[in-house]
Amino acid sequence: MSNRVCGVVKQICISSSRGTQKSPVEKAVLRKDWGLEGDAHAGNWHRQISLISEEKIQAFREQGAQVLPGAFGENIIVSGIDFSALEVGTHLLFGKDLETRDESLGAQGFLQVAELEMTQIGKECHSHCAIFQQMGDCIMPREGVFARVLEGGEICPGMQVCVVPPKEDRPFTAAVITLSDKGARGEREDESGPKITGLLEQEGYQVVEQILLPDERQALESHLIRLADSRQVNVIFTTGGTGFSVRDITPEATIAVCDRMANGIAEAIRGYSLQITPRAMFSRAVSGIRKKTLIVNLPGSPKAVTEALMFLLPHLGHGLGVLRGSEGECGR
């Protein structure tokens, strides 16, 4: 434990209804797979708990902001940890006597009370809050993080927090986005998205989001950026919107958000598909990388996405491992 980054809980804040500022409490109970008991934002989702660094709040106050604990909607304020510099998948252990060598507490000298897993960094601000209106800025969208409760327990100010980096052999995370005007209007059932999700889960991937969108470029770009930057998923699969129709904008949106292209993947899928149907030549699908997230355009039909993934998945893990840094390059 001594070689890990540690901090101290300074404030715990809750609110009984959404849209109201959270207020400090002397202690609170973290409930597994739920969040803080009594807090309106608790629930069965990935943003059960929000956290922010005390140092970031203090720096914002020094710019003239008059903010009280809970003003950013944060549940837990911690000193000594820069949450925005951590990776999604980081575990946060809450406990007592972290630096005390006490045989009664086990070999690590740490009585663990609760455990969180970071699921998101930052949050897009759709309607600017009162703090932004006052200051022209708000730190929560870039400095705040969110987590889910893995193990519950009672926490209080003064408790220590220990950072445990993600394991290198953890499952890859994925998100699936279906592009379909008719599907978004409820006129057609989305079969391709669930098909992709099912195939990924069979291979051990953790699918964190499955989204159905109309063929709108701005909406797709926004979700691709959010999933790559805030949720830091390893791979995003899109299905649909890669043909010749005027509304087919998936390749353009993908190119716009990528830092680097990785079109060997799209070309390999296209080449494989051409062995099945000559119409694969009409696919405009691309693939690329944003930060450490791979984005792959797949066809729109359930049959075609199945064929593409059966070809791709046996080889994809190596590329994703290299991208996240858990696997070395291979010249073979």
Phi, psi and omega in degrees: 000330189293337181267008180261155176288132182229154177218184182229135176292125180259320181214148172236128186231141177221163172219142184278347179218149180289153179085001178243152181292140177283152181236148182294147174230158183287329178201164180204162181249123172275124181254132182304135178059024182220303184131206178277128178298132180090357180262137186292338182269000176290154180161180182272073180206182188272351180249057182287326183227138174246140182226154178208154182278136178299323181297324179290323176295316181296319178297325179290323177297324181293344175275359178111000181284134177256092184235135178263164175304132181093355184295331181270003184082015182279145176273319187227127175255127183233136174264147175094359180228128173267093186298324184293345179269356181272165177268147167301137186102348175296140176261144178239115181262126177258129182194188183236154175057044184301320184263006182263126176274100182231118184302331181290343181262003180094178187296333184271351181063035186219116178270098184285134182252320183206164181216133177242159171235124178293133183240344184199144174246123180075172181202128179298133180263102183286321177233119188300132184283178181296327179296317179295320180298324181282317190254344187075015181198158174210134186274342185300319181299338181242339184252336180282151177229165181234156184209163172246156185270117177272319178223129185269171179166172180274129179239159180205161175303145183097343179288148181269152181235130181244133181269125177242112182300157178298147177287144181294330183264019179293156179298150174287143176260152183215158172226150183234128179237122175261130176254114180198117176299312181294321178296318180294331178275357181081015181268350181212137178285136176280109177261332185288317180303306177299327178296315178298313180302314181298316180294321178295315181295326176298331180268007176092006176286149175259106181275112187269335178210143171230121191235141175243121183233153167289167180283071180240120186298314184298317180295318180295314179302318181299316180290321178298317179296314181298315183293325180281316187275313185271314181270344175051043178291152182286323182213139174243127174253129170255151175226128181098162175077022182249009184267207185264354181298150179301328182276357181277097188242008185300314180298319181296318179295321180295313179300320184297327185264348185278144173276325181218146176267151178225057191286356172302327179292309180297321180292322179293319178296318180297317179297320178294317182294330179295337176287343182259318180210134177298339182292350176299340179296342182270002177283132176255017184303145176230172174215146184199181185234131169242115184056248179246024180246128175270135177242125183235123174277127176247163177297180184264336186272148178303321180296315183292320180292326177297313179299317182296316182287326177298328177283319189277316192301324180300340184248347190291326184304323180297313180298318179293324178295319177296319183296319181272355175089012181261001180215144182275164175294154180226128183274354183284000000 
